[in-house]
Amino acid sequence: MNLSYQQYKNDISPGSFKASHKPVKTVPFIWYDPLETKLKEIDRLTTLPENWDGYGGIPVQPIVAFNSKTFLKSIGNYYIEEITDIYPNSHGTITIEWEKNSNCKFSLEIGAKNYSYFILNKNNHPKLVNGEDLNNHNQSILQELDKLFRKKEALILL
C-alpha cells in the first residue's frame, strides 16, 4: 500500500495518532549500586524475629547493622563487588564473606562491640583475628583483603 506524500505528512504531523501506530516498548534504565544493594541486605537482616533459625537465634540488633553498614561504606567499591555472602549468625552478629576461586576465603563477623575474622588461604595457615572497635581497624582489614583478592595490575602513570 503506497501512501501519497500528503497522507504520509498527515500521519506524522505533531499531535496526530493513528490506530495503526504501535507504541514503542521502552525498557527502563535500572541503576545498579553494589553498595546500596549490600546495605539493603543488611537492613533486611534486622527484620529477623526471635528464634529466626529455629534454634533460639537472636535477631540482628540495629547497632550491629549500623557497624556493618559503616564498615561497608568505608571500603572501596572493588571490595563491595567482591563480597560473596552476607548472613546473620545465631548470636546476633553479621558475617560478610569474600571468596576467591575456592582457594581463598575471608570471613568477617561484626558484632555490637567486637569483630573477628578468619582467613583461609590454600597457600598459608589459617589466620584468626579478634578485635574491638572495627572502624579503627579498617586499614588492617583492607590490607588483608588486598593481599588475598586485589588483582595485580600494572599501573602506568604519565
Contact map, one row per residue, 1 for C-alpha under 8 A:
11100000000000000000000000000000000000000000000000000000000000000000000000000000000000000000000000000000000000000000000000000000000000000000000000000000000000
11110000000000000000000000000000000000000000000000000000000000000000000000000000000000000000000000000000000000000000000000000000000000000000000000000000000000
11111111000000000000000000000000000000000000000000000000000000000000000000000000000000000000000000000000000000000000000000000000000000000000000000000000000000
01111111000000000000000000000000000000000000000000000000000000000000000000000000000000000000000000000000000000000000000000000000000000000000000000000000000000
00111111100000000000000000000000000000000000000000000000000000000000000000000000000000000000000000000000000000000000000000000000000000000000000000000000000000
00111111110000000000000000000000000000000000000000000000000000000000000000000000000000000000000000000000000000000000000000000000000000000000000000000000000000
00111111111000000000000000000000000000000000000000000000000000000000000000000000000000000000000000000000000000000000000000000000000000000000000000000000000000
00111111111100000000000000000000000000000000000000000000000000000000000000000000000000000000000000000000000000000000000000000000000000000000000000000000000000
00001111111110000000000000000000000000000000000000000000000000000000000000000000000000000000000000000000000000000000000000000000000000000000000000000000000000
00000111111110010000000000000000000000000000000000000000000000000000000000000000000000000000000000000000000000000000000000000000000000000000000000000000000000
00000011111110011100000000000000000000000000000000000000000000000000000000000000000000000000000000000000000000000000000000000000000000000000000000000000000000
00000001111111011000000000000000000000000000000000000000000000000000000000000000000000000000000000000000000000000000000000000000000000000000000000000000000000
00000000111111110000000000000000000000000000000000000000000000000000000000000000000000000000000000000000000000000000000000000000000000000000000000000000000000
00000000000111110000000000000000000000000000000000000000000000000000000000000000000000000000000000000000000000000000000000000000000000000000000000000000000000
00000000000011111000000000000000000000000000000000000000000000000000000000000000000000000000000000000000000000000000000000000000000000000000000000000000000000
00000000011111111100000000000000000000000000000000000000000000000000000000000000000000000000000000000000000000000000000000000000000000000000000000000000000000
00000000001100111110100000000000000000000000000000000000000000000000000000000000000000000000000000000000000000000000000000000000000000000000000000000000000000
00000000001000011111100000000000000000000000000000000000000000000000000000000000000000000000000000000000000000000000000000000000000000000000000000000000000000
00000000000000001111110000000000000000000000000000000000000000000000000000000000000000000000000000000000000000000000000000000000000000000000000000000000000000
00000000000000000111110000000000000000000000000000000000000000000000000000000000000000000000000000000000000000000000000000000000000000000000000000000000000000
00000000000000001111111000000000000000000000000000000000000000000000000000000000000000000000000000000000000000000000000000000000000000000000000000000000000000
00000000000000000011111100000000000000000000000000000000000000000000000000000000000000000000000000000000000000000000000000000000000000000000000000000000000000
00000000000000000000111110000000000000000000000000000000000000000000000000000000000000000000000000000000000000000000000000000000000000000000000000000000000000
00000000000000000000011111000000000000000000000000000000000000000000000000000000000000000000000000000000000000000000000000000000000000000000000000000000000000
00000000000000000000001111100000000000000000000000000000000000000000000000000000000000000000000000000000000000000000000000000000000000000000000000000000000000
00000000000000000000000111110000000000000000000000000000000000000000000000000000000000000000000000000000000000000000000000000000000000000000000000000000000000
00000000000000000000000011111000000000000000000000000000000000000000000000000000000000000000000000000000000000000000000000000000000000000000000000000000000000
00000000000000000000000001111100000000000000000000000000000000000000000000000000000000000000000000000000000000000000000000000000000000000000000000000000000000
00000000000000000000000000111110000000000000000000000000000000000000000000000000000000000000000000000000000000000000000000000000000000000000000000000000000000
00000000000000000000000000011111000000000000000000000000000000000000000000000000000000000000000000000000000000000000000000000000000000000000000000000000000000
00000000000000000000000000001111100000000000000000000000000000000000000000000000000000000000000000000000000000000000000000000000000000000000000000000000000000
00000000000000000000000000000111110010000000000000000000000000000000000000000000000000000000000000000000000000000000000000000000000000000000000000000000000000
00000000000000000000000000000011111110000000000000000000000000000000000000000000000000000000000000000000000000000000000000000000000000000000000000000000000000
00000000000000000000000000000001111111000000000000000000000000000000000000001001100000000000000000000000000000000000000000000000000000000000000000000000000000
00000000000000000000000000000000111111100000000000000000000000000000000110001001100000000000000000000000000000000000000000000000000000000000000000000000000000
00000000000000000000000000000000111111110000000000000000000000000000000000000000000000000000000000000000000000000000000000000000000000000000000000000000000000
00000000000000000000000000000001111111111000000000000000000000000000000000000000000000000000000000000000000000000000000000000000000000000000000000000000000000
00000000000000000000000000000000011111111100000000000000000000000000000000000001000001000000000000000000000000000000000000000000000000000000000000000000000000
00000000000000000000000000000000001111111110000000000000000000000000100100000000000000000000000000000000000000000000000000000000000000000000000000000000000000
00000000000000000000000000000000000111111111000000000000000000000000000000000000000000000000000000000000000000000000000000000000000000000000000000000000000000
00000000000000000000000000000000000011111111100000000000000000000000000000000000000001000000000000000000000000000000000000000000000000000000000000000000000000
00000000000000000000000000000000000001111111110000000000000000001001100000000000000001000000000000000000000000000000000000000000000000000000000000000000000000
00000000000000000000000000000000000000111111111000000000000000001000000000000000000000000000000000000000000000000000000000000000000000000000000000000000000000
00000000000000000000000000000000000000011111111100000000000000000000000000000000000000000000000000000000000000000000000000000000000000000000000000000000000000
00000000000000000000000000000000000000001111111100000000001100001000000000000000000000110000000000000000000000000000000000000000000000000000000000000000000000
00000000000000000000000000000000000000000111111100000000001111001000000000000000000000000000000000000000000000000000000000000000000000000000000000000000000000
00000000000000000000000000000000000000000011111110000000001100000000000000000000000000000000000000000000000000000000000000000000000000000000000000000000000000
00000000000000000000000000000000000000000001111111010000001100000000000000000000000000000000000000000000000000000000000000000000000000000000000000000000000000
00000000000000000000000000000000000000000000001111110000011000000000000000000000000000000000000000000000000000000000000000000000000000000000000000000000000000
00000000000000000000000000000000000000000000000111110001111000000000000000000000000000000000000000000000000000000000000000000000000000000000000000000000000000
00000000000000000000000000000000000000000000000011111111111000000000000000000000000000000000000000000000000000000000000000000000000000000000000000000000000000
00000000000000000000000000000000000000000000000111111111111000000000000000000000000000000000000000000000000000000000000000000000000000000000000000000000000000
00000000000000000000000000000000000000000000000000111111100000000000000000000000000000000100000000000000000000000000000000000000000000000000000000000000000000
00000000000000000000000000000000000000000000000000111111100000000000000000000000000000000000000000000000000000000000000000000000000000000000000000000000000000
00000000000000000000000000000000000000000000000000111111100000000000000000000000000000000100000000000000000000000000000000000000000000000000000000000000000000
00000000000000000000000000000000000000000000000001111111110000000000000000000000000000000100000000000000000000000000000000000000000000000000000000000000000000
00000000000000000000000000000000000000000000000001111111111000000000000000000000000000001111000000000000000000000000000000000000000000000000000000000000000000
00000000000000000000000000000000000000000000000011110001111100000000000000000000000000000111000000000000000000000000000000000000000000000000000000000000000000
00000000000000000000000000000000000000000000111111110000111110000000000000000000000000000111000000000000000000000000000000000000000000000000000000000000000000
00000000000000000000000000000000000000000000111100000000011111011000000000000000000000010001110000000000000000000000000000000000000000000000000000000000000000
00000000000000000000000000000000000000000000010000000000001111111000000000000000000000000001000000000000000000010000000000000000000000000000000000000000000000
00000000000000000000000000000000000000000000010000000000000111111100000000000000000000000000000000000000000000000000000000000000000000000000000000000000000000
00000000000000000000000000000000000000000000000000000000000011111110000000000000000000000000000000000000000000010000000000000000000000000000000000000000000000
00000000000000000000000000000000000000000000000000000000000111111111000000000000000000000001110000000000000001110000000000000000000000000000000000000000000000
00000000000000000000000000000000000000000110110000000000000111111111100000000000000000000000010000000000000000000000000000000000000000000000000000000000000000
00000000000000000000000000000000000000000000000000000000000001111111110000000000000000000000000000000000000000000000000000000000000000000000000000000000000000
00000000000000000000000000000000000000000000000000000000000000111111111000000000000000000000000000000000000001110000000000000000000001100000000000000000000000
00000000000000000000000000000000000000000100000000000000000000011111111100000000000000000000010000000000000001000000000000000000000000000000000000000000000000
00000000000000000000000000000000000000100100000000000000000000001111111110000000000000000000000000000000000000000000000000000000000000000000000000000000000000
00000000000000000000000000000000000000000000000000000000000000000111111111000000000000000000000000000000000000000000000000000000000000100000000000000000000000
00000000000000000000000000000000000000000000000000000000000000000011111111100000000000000000000000000000000000000000000000000000000001100100000000000000000000
00000000000000000000000000000000001000100000000000000000000000000001111111100001000000000000000000000000000000000000000000000000000000000000000000000000000000
00000000000000000000000000000000001000000000000000000000000000000000111111110000000000000000000000000000000000000000000000000000000000000000000000000000000000
00000000000000000000000000000000000000000000000000000000000000000000011111110000000000000000000000000000000000000000000000000000000000000100000000000000000000
00000000000000000000000000000000000000000000000000000000000000000000001111111011000000000000000000000000000000000000000000000000000000000100010000000000000000
00000000000000000000000000000000000000000000000000000000000000000000000011111111000000000000000000000000000000000000000000000000000000000000000000000000000000
00000000000000000000000000000000011000000000000000000000000000000000000000111111100000000000000000000000000000000000000000000000000000000000000000000000000000
00000000000000000000000000000000000000000000000000000000000000000000000000011111110000000000000000000000000000000000000000000000000000000000000000000000000000
00000000000000000000000000000000000000000000000000000000000000000000000000111111111000000000000000000000000000000000000000000000000000000000000010000000000000
00000000000000000000000000000000011001000000000000000000000000000000000100111111111000000000000000000000000000000000000000000000000000000000000000000000000000
00000000000000000000000000000000011000000000000000000000000000000000000000001111111000000000000000000000000000000000000000000000000000000000000000000000000000
00000000000000000000000000000000000000000000000000000000000000000000000000000111111100000000000001100000000000000000000000000000000000000000000000000000000000
00000000000000000000000000000000000000000000000000000000000000000000000000000011111111000000000111100000000000000000000000000000000000000000000000000000000000
00000000000000000000000000000000000000000000000000000000000000000000000000000000011111000000000111100000000000000000000000000000000000000000000000000000000000
00000000000000000000000000000000000000000000000000000000000000000000000000000000001111100000001111000000000000000000000000000000000000000000000000000000000000
00000000000000000000000000000000000001001100000000000000000000000000000000000000001111110000011110000000000000000000000000000000000000000000000000000000000000
00000000000000000000000000000000000000000000100000000000000000000000000000000000000011111000011100000000000000000000000000000000000000000000000000000000000000
00000000000000000000000000000000000000000000100000000000000100000000000000000000000001111101111000000000000000000000000000000000000000000000000000000000000000
00000000000000000000000000000000000000000000000000000000100000000000000000000000000000111111111000000000000000000000000000000000000000000000000000000000000000
00000000000000000000000000000000000000000000000000001011111000000000000000000000000000011111100000000000000000000000000000000000000000000000000000000000000000
00000000000000000000000000000000000000000000000000000000111000000000000000000000000000001111100000000000000000000000000000000000000000000000000000000000000000
00000000000000000000000000000000000000000000000000000000111110010000000000000000000000011111110000000000000000100000000000000000000000000000000000000000000000
00000000000000000000000000000000000000000000000000000000000100010000000000000000000000011111111000000000000011110000000000000000000000000000000000000000000000
00000000000000000000000000000000000000000000000000000000000100011001000000000000000001111001111100000000000011100000000000000000000000000000000000000000000000
00000000000000000000000000000000000000000000000000000000000000000000000000000000000011111000111110000000001111000000000000000000000000000000000000000000000000
00000000000000000000000000000000000000000000000000000000000000000000000000000000001111100000011111000000001110000000000000000000000000000000000000000000000000
00000000000000000000000000000000000000000000000000000000000000000000000000000000001111000000001111100000111100000000000000000000000000000000000000000000000000
00000000000000000000000000000000000000000000000000000000000000000000000000000000011110000000000111110000111000000000000000000000000000000000000000000000000000
00000000000000000000000000000000000000000000000000000000000000000000000000000000011100000000000011111111110000000000000000000000000000000000000000000000000000
00000000000000000000000000000000000000000000000000000000000000000000000000000000000000000000000001111111100000000000000000000000000000000000000000001000000000
00000000000000000000000000000000000000000000000000000000000000000000000000000000000000000000000000111111000000000000000000000000000000000000000000000000000000
00000000000000000000000000000000000000000000000000000000000000000000000000000000000000000000000000111111100000000000000000000000000000000000000000000000000000
00000000000000000000000000000000000000000000000000000000000000000000000000000000000000000000000000111111100000000000000111000000000000000000000000000000000000
00000000000000000000000000000000000000000000000000000000000000000000000000000000000000000000000000111111110000000000001111000000000000000000000000010000000000
00000000000000000000000000000000000000000000000000000000000000000000000000000000000000000000000011110111111000000000001110000000000000000000000000000000000000
00000000000000000000000000000000000000000000000000000000000000000000000000000000000000000000000011100001111100000000111100000000000000000000000010000000000000
00000000000000000000000000000000000000000000000000000000000000000000000000000000000000000000001111000000111110000000111000000000000000000000000000000000000000
00000000000000000000000000000000000000000000000000000000000000000000000000000000000000000000001110000000011111000011110000000000000000000000000000000000000000
00000000000000000000000000000000000000000000000000000000000000000000000000000000000000000000111100000000001111100011100000000000000000000000000000000000000000
00000000000000000000000000000000000000000000000000000000000000010011000000000000000000000000111000000000000111110111000000000000000001000000000000000000000000
00000000000000000000000000000000000000000000000000000000000000010010000000000000000000000001110000000000000011111110000000000000000000000000000000000000000000
00000000000000000000000000000000000000000000000000000000000010110010000000000000000000000000100000000000000001111100000000000000000000000000000000000000000000
00000000000000000000000000000000000000000000000000000000000000000000000000000000000000000000000000000000000000111110000000000000000110000000000000000000000000
00000000000000000000000000000000000000000000000000000000000000000000000000000000000000000000000000000000000001111111000000000000011111000000000000000000000000
00000000000000000000000000000000000000000000000000000000000000000000000000000000000000000000000000000000000111101111100000000000011111000000000000000000000000
00000000000000000000000000000000000000000000000000000000000000000000000000000000000000000000000000000000000111000111110000000001111000000000000000000000000000
00000000000000000000000000000000000000000000000000000000000000000000000000000000000000000000000000000000011110000011111000000001110000000000000000000000000000
00000000000000000000000000000000000000000000000000000000000000000000000000000000000000000000000000000000011100000001111100000111100000000000000000000000000000
00000000000000000000000000000000000000000000000000000000000000000000000000000000000000000000000000000001111000000000111110000111000000000000000000000000000000
00000000000000000000000000000000000000000000000000000000000000000000000000000000000000000000000000000011110000000000011111011110000000000000000000000000000000
00000000000000000000000000000000000000000000000000000000000000000000000000000000000000000000000000000011100000000000001111111100000000000000000000000000000000
00000000000000000000000000000000000000000000000000000000000000000000000000000000000000000000000000000011000000000000000111111000000000000000000000000000000000
00000000000000000000000000000000000000000000000000000000000000000000000000000000000000000000000000000000000000000000000011111000000000000000000000000000000000
00000000000000000000000000000000000000000000000000000000000000000000000000000000000000000000000000000000000000000000000111111100000000000000000000000000000000
00000000000000000000000000000000000000000000000000000000000000000000000000000000000000000000000000000000000000000000000111111110000000000000000000000000000000
00000000000000000000000000000000000000000000000000000000000000000000000000000000000000000000000000000000000000000000011110011111000000000000000000000000000000
00000000000000000000000000000000000000000000000000000000000000000000000000000000000000000000000000000000000000000000011100001111100000000000000000000000000000
00000000000000000000000000000000000000000000000000000000000000000000000000000000000000000000000000000000000000000001111000000111110000000000000000000000000000
00000000000000000000000000000000000000000000000000000000000000000000000000000000000000000000000000000000000000000001110000000011111000000000000000000000000000
00000000000000000000000000000000000000000000000000000000000000000000000000000000000000000000000000000000000000000111100000000001111100000000000000000000000000
00000000000000000000000000000000000000000000000000000000000000000000000000000000000000000000000000000000000000000111000000000000111111000000000000000000000000
00000000000000000000000000000000000000000000000000000000000000000000000000000000000000000000000000000000000000001110000000000000011111000000000000000000000000
00000000000000000000000000000000000000000000000000000000000000000000000000000000000000000000000000000000000000001110000000000000001111111000000000000000000000
00000000000000000000000000000000000000000000000000000000000000000010001000000000000000000000000000000000000001000110000000000000001111111100000000000000000000
00000000000000000000000000000000000000000000000000000000000000000010011000000000000000000000000000000000000000000000000000000000000011111100000000000000000000
00000000000000000000000000000000000000000000000000000000000000000000000000000000000000000000000000000000000000000000000000000000000011111110000000000000000000
00000000000000000000000000000000000000000000000000000000000000000000000000000000000000000000000000000000000000000000000000000000000011111111100000000000000000
00000000000000000000000000000000000000000000000000000000000000000000001001100000000000000000000000000000000000000000000000000000000001111111110000000000000000
00000000000000000000000000000000000000000000000000000000000000000000000000000000000000000000000000000000000000000000000000000000000000011111111000000000000000
00000000000000000000000000000000000000000000000000000000000000000000000000000000000000000000000000000000000000000000000000000000000000001111111100000000000000
00000000000000000000000000000000000000000000000000000000000000000000000000000000000000000000000000000000000000000000000000000000000000001111111110000000000000
00000000000000000000000000000000000000000000000000000000000000000000000000100000000000000000000000000000000000000000000000000000000000000111111111000000000000
00000000000000000000000000000000000000000000000000000000000000000000000000000000000000000000000000000000000000000000000000000000000000000011111111100000000000
00000000000000000000000000000000000000000000000000000000000000000000000000000000000000000000000000000000000000000000000000000000000000000001111111110000000000
00000000000000000000000000000000000000000000000000000000000000000000000000000010000000000000000000000000010000000000000000000000000000000000111111111100000000
00000000000000000000000000000000000000000000000000000000000000000000000000000000000000000000000000000000000000000000000000000000000000000000011111111100000000
00000000000000000000000000000000000000000000000000000000000000000000000000000000000000000000000000000000000000000000000000000000000000000000001111111100000000
00000000000000000000000000000000000000000000000000000000000000000000000000000000000000000000000000000001000000000000000000000000000000000000000111111100000000
00000000000000000000000000000000000000000000000000000000000000000000000000000000000000000000000000010000000000000000000000000000000000000000000011111110000000
00000000000000000000000000000000000000000000000000000000000000000000000000000000000000000000000000000000000000000000000000000000000000000000000011111111000000
00000000000000000000000000000000000000000000000000000000000000000000000000000000000000000000000000000000000000000000000000000000000000000000000000001111100000
00000000000000000000000000000000000000000000000000000000000000000000000000000000000000000000000000000000000000000000000000000000000000000000000000000111110000
00000000000000000000000000000000000000000000000000000000000000000000000000000000000000000000000000000000000000000000000000000000000000000000000000000011111000
00000000000000000000000000000000000000000000000000000000000000000000000000000000000000000000000000000000000000000000000000000000000000000000000000000001111100
00000000000000000000000000000000000000000000000000000000000000000000000000000000000000000000000000000000000000000000000000000000000000000000000000000000111110
00000000000000000000000000000000000000000000000000000000000000000000000000000000000000000000000000000000000000000000000000000000000000000000000000000000011111
00000000000000000000000000000000000000000000000000000000000000000000000000000000000000000000000000000000000000000000000000000000000000000000000000000000001111
00000000000000000000000000000000000000000000000000000000000000000000000000000000000000000000000000000000000000000000000000000000000000000000000000000000000111
